[in-house]
Amino acid sequence: MFAPSEIDRIRRFHRAVTRETGVMDQSFLGRGRPLGAARVLNAIGRGTNEVAAIRDYLGLDSGLMSRLLRGLEDEGLVATSADPADARRRVVVLTPKGQAEFDAYEAISNDRAGRMIATHPNAEALIAAMDLIASALGRHAVELVETDPRSPEALYCLTEYFAELARRFERGFDVHLSKDPEATSMIAPQGGFFVAMSDGLPIGCGGLKGHWEDATPWGEVKRLWIAPSARGLGLAKRFMTRIEEAARTLGMTTLRLDTNSQLPEAVALYRRLGWTEIDRFNDDPYPDHFFEKHF
């Protein structure tokens, strides 16, 4: 019996993606230029304007980046200049013609994606698989960004987090039974809130809640959540490290957190990272495990 190996399956996937994305096409999406030039145009249109940053984002060498930019300049789609703040750096912006071309690419790409979703018998599973692959391939490019917990990216993560708790807790979950449901104490300078961004999409969050009412201020780790597609890639540990750094910056020397035994992976994480279990320190109705760390 023939049984395709894992390597065979991965290579099949690579070939399928190459065909679908038009890597070999000299006219990507029928707009008259190859994929490389279109990707540079897309990066600029999405707000990455520093040439070195575009090069790093797309994984291009300096020579290829220069050729692609020169081609776009010759078409009148972009304009390159020295950065006013640092003449050693170059910045690039879309011209009106370039903006129109960017918009055309966006419309065609959105239409193709929409048709793929509409014609697949299990679109939800398809997109979940794509999320899993994108998270794995882009794991080293994920950035932890400090933001307001009321920002759209933060609210997306928090909504997903609360929904997961509602599914996993036997009694469900209602954030309004917790203190500070709006997370205002996780806004600097009281605390901090961080979102993991993967190529423009939020895939996780974590907060530092400051307690300044005591003689010795301390911090509390709150609302640590990673999207299912990005779990197992080390993001939770990165969040914990970032939150500890923020606490130190604010002058805190003690951190605490709580969790629930119905989240065994969370309990295991905190133990693995060297946190010490302590007695209950709050009256929140949901947690049954409490941890502390001094530094």
N, C-alpha and C positions, 0 to 999 in steps of 0.2 A: 504493500500500500504506500502510495506517495504521501509524504508529510512534509510540507514546506518548512524550512528552518526559520528561526527568528531573523537571521540575516536576510534570507530570501524575502521575507515579508516586509522588512524595513526598506530594502532596495526597491521593491515594488511600489511602496509608498513614495519614495523619492522620485521615481519615474512618473508616477501619477501627478504629483505636485508640480514637477517640471513642465509637464504637458499643460496642466490647468492654468498655471501662472504665466505661461508663454515665455519662459526663460530663453528659448531659442528663437523666438520670433524677432524679426527685424523691425516689425511694426506692432509694438505691444498695444493691445486693445484697439488696433486699427488707427492709431494716432500718428503714425509715421516715424516713430523712434523706438529703439530697443528698450528692454526692461530697465537697464542700468540708468539711463537718462531719465526715464519716467520715475524711478524711485528717488533720484536726487530731487526732481521737481516736487514730488510728494512730500519729502522731508522739509523742504523750504516752505511749501504751502501750509504745512502743519506747525510751523513756528520755529523750526530749528534753522537759525540764520547764520551761525558761525561756521565757517568752512571746515575747520578742524572737527567740530562737533558732528557735522554731517558725515564726514569721512569715518569717524569712529563709530557712529550709529550704524552705518551701512557696511562697515568692515572693508573699506576700500583703501588701496595704497594711494600715495600722493600723486603718482603719475596718472593713474586712471581717473582719480577725482578731478584733476586739472583738465583732462581731456573731456570729461563729461560736462564740466562747467563751461568750458570753452564752446562746446557744441550748443549748449543752451543759450549762451550769450550770442552766438552767431545767429540763432533763430529769433533773437529779441525777446526771449522769455524771462531772462534774469539779468540783474545788474549787480556787479561785484565791486566792493570798495573797501578801503581800510576802515577798521573799527575806530570811531572817533575817540573812544576811551583808551585804545591801545593800538597804535599804528602797526604793531607787529602782527596783529590778527586781521583776517579778512572776513567780511560779512557779505551775505548775498541776500537779495530780496527779489520777489516776483515783480515783473513789470505788469501793466494792465493786460497785455497779451498773455503773459505767463499765468496770471490769475485765471483768465478765461480757460486756458488749457488745463490748469489744475482742476477747475470746476468740471470740465468735460470728463477728465479721468475719474473724478469722484462719482459722477452720475453713472458712467458705464460700469464701474466697479460695484457700486451699490446695486445696480440692476442685475448684474451677474450673480451677486451673492443672494439677492432676493429670489431669483429664479431657482438657484440651487436649493434653498430652503423650501420653496413651494413645491418642488418636484420630488423631494426625497421622502420616502415613506416613514422615516423616523428622524425628523429634523432635530428634535431635542437631543437625541443621542449623538447625532452627527456633530452638532455644535459643541457638546460636552467633550467629545473626542478631540476636536480641534483645540479647545481650551487646554486640555491635558498636554497635547503635543506642543502648543505654543509656550506653555509654562515651562516645559522641560527644555526646549531649545533655547528659550530666552532667559533661563534662570540667572545667568551671570550679568544680565543687563537690568535686573530689577532694582529700582531705586526706592529707598524709604524717604518719603517726603513729609516734612512737618506741615500740618494744615489745621485749619479750624474744623472741629468735629461737626460743624453744621454745613460744611462745604458739600457739594453734590457727590464728590468721590467718597468722602467719609460717610455720608448718609447712606450711600449704596451699600458699603461694607457693613455698616451697623444694622441696616434692615435685613441683610442676609444673615448676619450673626444672630439677631433676635429670632428670626424665623427658624434657624437651626436649633436654637435652644428650645423653642416651643415644640419642635418635633421630637427632640431627644429627652426632655424632662418629662417624667411621668405626670406631673401636675401642670404641664405647659409652662409658659413664661410670659410675664407681663413686666416690661421695663419700668413702668410707673410705680411698681412696688419697691423698686430700688431707689436709693438716694441719688439725687442729681441726675434724673433721667435725661436731661438735656446736655449733660456733659460739660457744663460751663466751667467746672473746676479743672478741666483738662485743656484749658486755653492759657497760653503763656501770658503773664509770667507765673500764674499759679501752678501750671503743669504743662503738659504737652500732648499732642495727638499726632500720630504718624500713620501714613497710608503707603502701602507697597504698590508702586506703579510699574506695570509691565507694558511697555510700548503704548502708553496712553490709557491703559485700562487699569482700574483698581482691583487688586487681587488679595488684599489683606489689610488689617489695621491693628492698632494697639495704642493704648492711652496711658498717660501718667497723671494721676489725680493727686494734687497737692493738698496736704493737711497742714494748715498754718495756724490752727487755733491752739495747738499745744506749745509748750515752752520750747520743745525741740521739734522742728518741722520734720515730717516724714512723707513718703510718697506711697501711692498704691497703684499697682499695675491693674489696668482695667481693660475689658473688651478686646482681648487678644483673639483675633480670628484670621484664619487663612482659608482662601477659597479651596474647595475640595480638589480642584485641578492642580493646585500648587503645593499640596501637602507632601511632606517627605523631602522637600528640597532645601531645608535649613532655614526657612524664612522665620519660623517662630523663634529660633535662637537669635537670629539677627535682630528681631524686634526687641527681645529681652535685653540684648546688649545695648541697643540704641536707647531704650528707656532708662537703663542704668546710667548711661552717659548723661542723659538729660537731667536725671535726679542729682548727679554729682555737680553739674553746672549750676543747679539751683540751690546748692548747699545742703542737700539732704544726705544723710548717712544711713538711713534705714528705709527699706522698701517692704511692703506687705502685699499680699494678694489672697484672694479666695477663689475656690472653684468647687465643682460638684463631682461626686463619685460617678455620676452618669457620663462624665467626660474623662474616661480613664487615660486617654492619651495626654490630656493636660496635666493630670496628676503625675504621670510618669515623667513628663518633660521637666516639671519643677523639681522633682526629686533628682533627676539626672543632672540638672544644672546647679545642684548644691544648695537648694533652698531648704530651710528647716521648718518642719511642721510645728505649729504653735496652737494655742487655744483660740477659740472664736474671739474676734476683735470687733465685730459689728453685729447688727441685728437684721441684716439682709435675710429674707426668708429662703433663699435658694441654695447658698453654699453649705457644704458640710466638711470641707477641707480648707485649712488656713495655713499660710506659709509666711516666712519672714526671711530677709537677708540683710546683713550689715556689711558696709564697706567703708 
